[in-house]
Amino acid sequence: MKMLDAHGGLSLLIMLFISFNIGWSRGCSDEERIAIQEILNSMGYQSISSLPESYTDDCCQWEGVFCSLTSSHVVRIFFDPLGEGEGVLWYPDMKLFAQIKELQELHLTRNRIGGLLNPEALCTLMNLKHLDLSVNFIEDDMPSCLANMSSLRILKLSKNQFQGDLTIFSNLSNIEEIDVSYNLFQGLIPLSTFANLSKLIFLDLSYNTHLEVESESPTWHPSFQILHLFLAGCNLNNRNSNRVPLFLSTQYNLQTLDLSNNFLEGPFPAWMLHNVSSALRLRGNSFVGHFPDAYHNRELKLAELDVSCNLFYGKLPSNIAIFLPNLYAFNASSCGLTGIIPASLGKLKALERLDLSSNHFDGFIPSGLTKNSALWYLNLSNNRLGGGLLPEDCNMTQLRWLLLHHNSFLGNMPHCLSNSRSMLMLDIRHNNLSGMISSGMPIFSELGALLLRGNHFSGYIPRQLCQMPKLQFLDLSNNHFSGIIPYCLSNNLFWTKKLQANSWVPIDFTTKGYAYSFQGIPLTLMTGIDLSANQLAGAIPYQLGKLHELHSLNLSNNLLTGHIPKSFEKITSLESLDLSYNRLTGQIPQEISHMSSLTTLRLAFNDLSGRIPFEGQLSTFSESSYVGNPKLCGDPLERKCSENTNDVNQDDGNEEKEEKNLEEDHRVIDEPLFFYSFVFMSYALGFWSVVAPLCFSRNWREKYYTAIDGCVNYVRCSK
């Protein structure tokens, strides 16, 4: 009985505990609710009524707010990002957060914070373990009182404009992760600052470009075994002969090590291949010597290796797949490597990213590298590779970025690319490729950049381009394309609507007469079409006026005729327009002067006539934009217009109709199937019109042979 009573009493206590702490929870305190409401107001929410319906009087139920199950106090705040684009900056008052006294985690990443009001109040949160203010616009000094927050475990301040003294971290005895990368910290900081932080497993000081990190002086011995260390772009050991930090040789648990862009010197530190178990990044240093062909004949665990932009010489080891069998990302670009691409790379079944660009490799692309491959990024550009663009049996279903430009590839566009339906970028500029691609080109529905410049492709411009709605960049220049410009290019989404692509791969494109490499934010905003230096004929489709978001259009050095479409006025984002070296006639439409974004205009060497509408945006261009048109007159030319010069531009309404008819005709006649069908029908008709009577009519055969005999006798007699 006593045992039952004891058991029953224990059960009752447990039920009372659960009911009291969960079922009967009264929600967050009034002080916390009011503080969070004021915080939300400062973010742009005016009242609870303007918040989503899920927001009640109990702030523990609000999105991004988490309370303790035992005390109902707010312990974690995760506010959704307000974004990184344009908009009003937020200046949160840290006194409001200080009222949430039990707060353990505060996540305000990507919330467009321009600065902190009363930042010292943040340090009164004695239970705060995780603080994330990364990816904002904070320009303040880092609060020095952070040095007193002994509870802090994780501190993330990356991608802001913080300044201040980093030596305060030496007091954070419980800290595990510190990320202050991409800020404005400066001065000298010795790594001995972190020597006594025995729990430190993650440290990122990267890309504080005015910071000097010193690892060798003073002498120190770390109490930690770090897992992830990022010291890229922070002037590492600039005062100590740019040497590799010696303490790394005693860090046996390293998973990630990034020493990129520090100009470190000396032989390649091959021992790092063994010490680092996951990702080793040594890009942009001055390591010299041969690439190591093994390390104590052991298989290494490395999955990512980046040794690009160093000073190697010689060949890649032929057995690279034997001692680095787990590679999924390998970058050895811009290293001065020679020889052939090792066939053993094709044995790396996990390989997804390969960059061997800007070396001196010759020979062919190994078949195993592209057969049933997991590659989604392949960059072999700027080498001396030859043969076919890809092996005939290639099969890369995951491929998204293919960069093979500036090589010596021959032949046609490979058919196996039709297996790569997720392609985002195809860059095969400046090779010796040829053939017609209008019939066999796959439809890449996700393609953002098609760059074929400087080859020998011929035939019509592929109409499949009209079914690739996400194209940002189209460069078919310096080839032998003929026929007319497809009007259906106006179907493109990125040229007609304001959309932003997201690509981390730079794209080379020529605009305004100069070659640019677009990357980052400029890449997401730029769009362009370059069809120059071909043999395109016919009129410029007026439908191109629908490309409101096009920034660059180059149709120069072709055989184009007709008028400049008035519809170009509607391309409001156009910055560069080049129609030079064609056979365009008529007057320059006055509507062109309304294109306020236009900064480069080239209409030279055509057969344009009449008065130049020298007003609006056209008043900003010099004589060089119009030379080679002897029938043009008026400013900025020295040739003055006579009084009877017609100032009214010709109506191109009929021109639009003619263009439309030409386009409709072209829908059929420019297809190869139509061409070959026509040839076959013509041959069959001609053949059977002669042969059929001979087969079925004796009278016709007699007359036919009599006529032939007469011709033969006539020829003999004439001799």
Secondary structure in CASP SS format (residue, H / E / C, confidence):
PFRMAT SS
TARGET T0000
AUTHOR 0000-0000-0000
METHOD secondary structure of the structure
MODEL  1
M C 1.00
K H 1.00
M H 1.00
L H 1.00
D H 1.00
A H 1.00
H H 1.00
G H 1.00
G H 1.00
L H 1.00
S H 1.00
L H 1.00
L H 1.00
I H 1.00
M H 1.00
L H 1.00
F H 1.00
I H 1.00
S H 1.00
F H 1.00
N H 1.00
I H 1.00
G H 1.00
W C 1.00
S C 1.00
R C 1.00
G C 1.00
C C 1.00
S C 1.00
D H 1.00
E H 1.00
E H 1.00
R H 1.00
I H 1.00
A H 1.00
I H 1.00
Q H 1.00
E H 1.00
I H 1.00
L H 1.00
N H 1.00
S H 1.00
M H 1.00
G C 1.00
Y C 1.00
Q C 1.00
S C 1.00
I H 1.00
S H 1.00
S H 1.00
L C 1.00
P C 1.00
E C 1.00
S C 1.00
Y C 1.00
T C 1.00
D C 1.00
D C 1.00
C H 1.00
C H 1.00
Q H 1.00
W C 1.00
E C 1.00
G C 1.00
V E 1.00
F E 1.00
C E 1.00
S C 1.00
L C 1.00
T C 1.00
S C 1.00
S C 1.00
H C 1.00
V E 1.00
V E 1.00
R E 1.00
I E 1.00
F E 1.00
F C 1.00
D C 1.00
P C 1.00
L C 1.00
G C 1.00
E C 1.00
G C 1.00
E C 1.00
G C 1.00
V C 1.00
L C 1.00
W E 1.00
Y C 1.00
P C 1.00
D E 1.00
M H 1.00
K H 1.00
L H 1.00
F H 1.00
A H 1.00
Q C 1.00
I C 1.00
K C 1.00
E C 1.00
L C 1.00
Q C 1.00
E E 1.00
L E 1.00
H E 1.00
L C 1.00
T C 1.00
R C 1.00
N C 1.00
R C 1.00
I E 1.00
G C 1.00
G C 1.00
L C 1.00
L E 1.00
N C 1.00
P H 1.00
E H 1.00
A H 1.00
L H 1.00
C H 1.00
T H 1.00
L C 1.00
M C 1.00
N C 1.00
L C 1.00
K C 1.00
H E 1.00
L E 1.00
D E 1.00
L C 1.00
S C 1.00
V C 1.00
N C 1.00
F C 1.00
I C 1.00
E C 1.00
D C 1.00
D E 1.00
M C 1.00
P C 1.00
S H 1.00
C H 1.00
L H 1.00
A H 1.00
N H 1.00
M C 1.00
S C 1.00
S C 1.00
L C 1.00
R C 1.00
I E 1.00
L E 1.00
K E 1.00
L C 1.00
S C 1.00
K C 1.00
N C 1.00
Q C 1.00
F C 1.00
Q E 1.00
G C 1.00
D C 1.00
L H 1.00
T H 1.00
I H 1.00
F H 1.00
S H 1.00
N H 1.00
L C 1.00
S C 1.00
N C 1.00
I C 1.00
E C 1.00
E E 1.00
I E 1.00
D E 1.00
V C 1.00
S C 1.00
Y C 1.00
N C 1.00
L C 1.00
F C 1.00
Q E 1.00
G E 1.00
L E 1.00
I E 1.00
P E 1.00
L H 1.00
S H 1.00
T H 1.00
F H 1.00
A C 1.00
N C 1.00
L C 1.00
S C 1.00
K C 1.00
L C 1.00
I C 1.00
F E 1.00
L E 1.00
D E 1.00
L C 1.00
S C 1.00
Y C 1.00
N C 1.00
T C 1.00
H E 1.00
L E 1.00
E E 1.00
V E 1.00
E E 1.00
S C 1.00
E C 1.00
S C 1.00
P C 1.00
T C 1.00
W C 1.00
H C 1.00
P C 1.00
S C 1.00
F C 1.00
Q C 1.00
I C 1.00
L C 1.00
H E 1.00
L E 1.00
F E 1.00
L C 1.00
A C 1.00
G C 1.00
C C 1.00
N C 1.00
L C 1.00
N C 1.00
N C 1.00
R C 1.00
N C 1.00
S C 1.00
N C 1.00
R C 1.00
V C 1.00
P C 1.00
L H 1.00
F H 1.00
L H 1.00
S H 1.00
T H 1.00
Q C 1.00
Y C 1.00
N C 1.00
L C 1.00
Q C 1.00
T E 1.00
L E 1.00
D E 1.00
L C 1.00
S C 1.00
N C 1.00
N C 1.00
F C 1.00
L C 1.00
E E 1.00
G E 1.00
P E 1.00
F C 1.00
P C 1.00
A C 1.00
W C 1.00
M H 1.00
L H 1.00
H H 1.00
N H 1.00
V C 1.00
S C 1.00
S C 1.00
A E 1.00
L E 1.00
R E 1.00
L C 1.00
R C 1.00
G C 1.00
N C 1.00
S E 1.00
F E 1.00
V E 1.00
G E 1.00
H C 1.00
F C 1.00
P C 1.00
D C 1.00
A C 1.00
Y C 1.00
H C 1.00
N C 1.00
R C 1.00
E C 1.00
L C 1.00
K C 1.00
L C 1.00
A C 1.00
E E 1.00
L E 1.00
D E 1.00
V C 1.00
S C 1.00
C C 1.00
N C 1.00
L E 1.00
F E 1.00
Y C 1.00
G C 1.00
K E 1.00
L C 1.00
P C 1.00
S C 1.00
N C 1.00
I H 1.00
A H 1.00
I H 1.00
F H 1.00
L C 1.00
P C 1.00
N C 1.00
L C 1.00
Y C 1.00
A E 1.00
F E 1.00
N E 1.00
A C 1.00
S C 1.00
S C 1.00
C C 1.00
G C 1.00
L C 1.00
T E 1.00
G E 1.00
I E 1.00
I C 1.00
P C 1.00
A H 1.00
S H 1.00
L H 1.00
G H 1.00
K H 1.00
L C 1.00
K C 1.00
A C 1.00
L C 1.00
E C 1.00
R E 1.00
L E 1.00
D E 1.00
L C 1.00
S C 1.00
S C 1.00
N C 1.00
H E 1.00
F E 1.00
D E 1.00
G E 1.00
F C 1.00
I C 1.00
P C 1.00
S H 1.00
G H 1.00
L H 1.00
T H 1.00
K C 1.00
N C 1.00
S C 1.00
A C 1.00
L C 1.00
W C 1.00
Y E 1.00
L E 1.00
N E 1.00
L C 1.00
S C 1.00
N C 1.00
N C 1.00
R E 1.00
L E 1.00
G C 1.00
G C 1.00
G E 1.00
L C 1.00
L C 1.00
P C 1.00
E C 1.00
D C 1.00
C C 1.00
N C 1.00
M C 1.00
T C 1.00
Q C 1.00
L C 1.00
R C 1.00
W E 1.00
L E 1.00
L E 1.00
L C 1.00
H C 1.00
H C 1.00
N C 1.00
S C 1.00
F C 1.00
L E 1.00
G E 1.00
N C 1.00
M C 1.00
P C 1.00
H H 1.00
C H 1.00
L H 1.00
S H 1.00
N H 1.00
S C 1.00
R C 1.00
S C 1.00
M C 1.00
L C 1.00
M E 1.00
L E 1.00
D E 1.00
I C 1.00
R C 1.00
H C 1.00
N C 1.00
N E 1.00
L E 1.00
S E 1.00
G E 1.00
M E 1.00
I C 1.00
S C 1.00
S C 1.00
G C 1.00
M C 1.00
P C 1.00
I C 1.00
F C 1.00
S C 1.00
E C 1.00
L C 1.00
G C 1.00
A E 1.00
L E 1.00
L E 1.00
L C 1.00
R C 1.00
G C 1.00
N C 1.00
H E 1.00
F E 1.00
S E 1.00
G E 1.00
Y E 1.00
I C 1.00
P C 1.00
R H 1.00
Q H 1.00
L H 1.00
C H 1.00
Q H 1.00
M C 1.00
P C 1.00
K C 1.00
L C 1.00
Q C 1.00
F E 1.00
L E 1.00
D E 1.00
L C 1.00
S C 1.00
N C 1.00
N C 1.00
H E 1.00
F E 1.00
S E 1.00
G E 1.00
I C 1.00
I C 1.00
P C 1.00
Y H 1.00
C H 1.00
L H 1.00
S H 1.00
N H 1.00
N C 1.00
L H 1.00
F H 1.00
W H 1.00
T H 1.00
K C 1.00
K C 1.00
L C 1.00
Q C 1.00
A C 1.00
N C 1.00
S C 1.00
W C 1.00
V C 1.00
P C 1.00
I E 1.00
D E 1.00
F E 1.00
T E 1.00
T E 1.00
K C 1.00
G C 1.00
Y E 1.00
A E 1.00
Y E 1.00
S E 1.00
F E 1.00
Q C 1.00
G C 1.00
I H 1.00
P H 1.00
L H 1.00
T H 1.00
L H 1.00
M C 1.00
T C 1.00
G E 1.00
I E 1.00
D E 1.00
L C 1.00
S C 1.00
A C 1.00
N C 1.00
Q E 1.00
L E 1.00
A E 1.00
G E 1.00
A E 1.00
I C 1.00
P C 1.00
Y H 1.00
Q H 1.00
L H 1.00
G H 1.00
K H 1.00
L C 1.00
H C 1.00
E C 1.00
L C 1.00
H C 1.00
S E 1.00
L E 1.00
N E 1.00
L C 1.00
S C 1.00
N C 1.00
N C 1.00
L E 1.00
L E 1.00
T E 1.00
G C 1.00
H C 1.00
I C 1.00
P C 1.00
K H 1.00
S H 1.00
F H 1.00
E H 1.00
K H 1.00
I C 1.00
T C 1.00
S C 1.00
L C 1.00
E C 1.00
S E 1.00
L E 1.00
D E 1.00
L C 1.00
S C 1.00
Y C 1.00
N C 1.00
R C 1.00
L C 1.00
T E 1.00
G E 1.00
Q C 1.00
I C 1.00
P C 1.00
Q H 1.00
E H 1.00
I H 1.00
S H 1.00
H H 1.00
M C 1.00
S C 1.00
S C 1.00
L C 1.00
T C 1.00
T E 1.00
L E 1.00
R E 1.00
L C 1.00
A C 1.00
F C 1.00
N C 1.00
D E 1.00
L E 1.00
S E 1.00
G E 1.00
R E 1.00
I C 1.00
P C 1.00
F C 1.00
E C 1.00
G H 1.00
Q H 1.00
L H 1.00
S H 1.00
T H 1.00
F C 1.00
S C 1.00
E H 1.00
S H 1.00
S H 1.00
Y C 1.00
V C 1.00
G C 1.00
N C 1.00
P C 1.00
K E 1.00
L E 1.00
C E 1.00
G C 1.00
D C 1.00
P C 1.00
L C 1.00
E C 1.00
R C 1.00
K C 1.00
C C 1.00
S C 1.00
E C 1.00
N C 1.00
T C 1.00
N C 1.00
D C 1.00
V C 1.00
N C 1.00
Q C 1.00
D C 1.00
D C 1.00
G H 1.00
N H 1.00
E H 1.00
E H 1.00
K H 1.00
E H 1.00
E H 1.00
K H 1.00
N H 1.00
L H 1.00
E H 1.00
E H 1.00
D H 1.00
H H 1.00
R H 1.00
V H 1.00
I H 1.00
D C 1.00
E C 1.00
P H 1.00
L H 1.00
F H 1.00
F H 1.00
Y H 1.00
S H 1.00
F H 1.00
V H 1.00
F H 1.00
M H 1.00
S H 1.00
Y H 1.00
A H 1.00
L H 1.00
G H 1.00
F H 1.00
W H 1.00
S H 1.00
V H 1.00
V H 1.00
A H 1.00
P H 1.00
L H 1.00
C H 1.00
F H 1.00
S C 1.00
R H 1.00
N H 1.00
W H 1.00
R H 1.00
E H 1.00
K H 1.00
Y H 1.00
Y H 1.00
T H 1.00
A H 1.00
I H 1.00
D H 1.00
G H 1.00
C H 1.00
V H 1.00
N H 1.00
Y H 1.00
V H 1.00
R H 1.00
C H 1.00
S H 1.00
K C 1.00
END
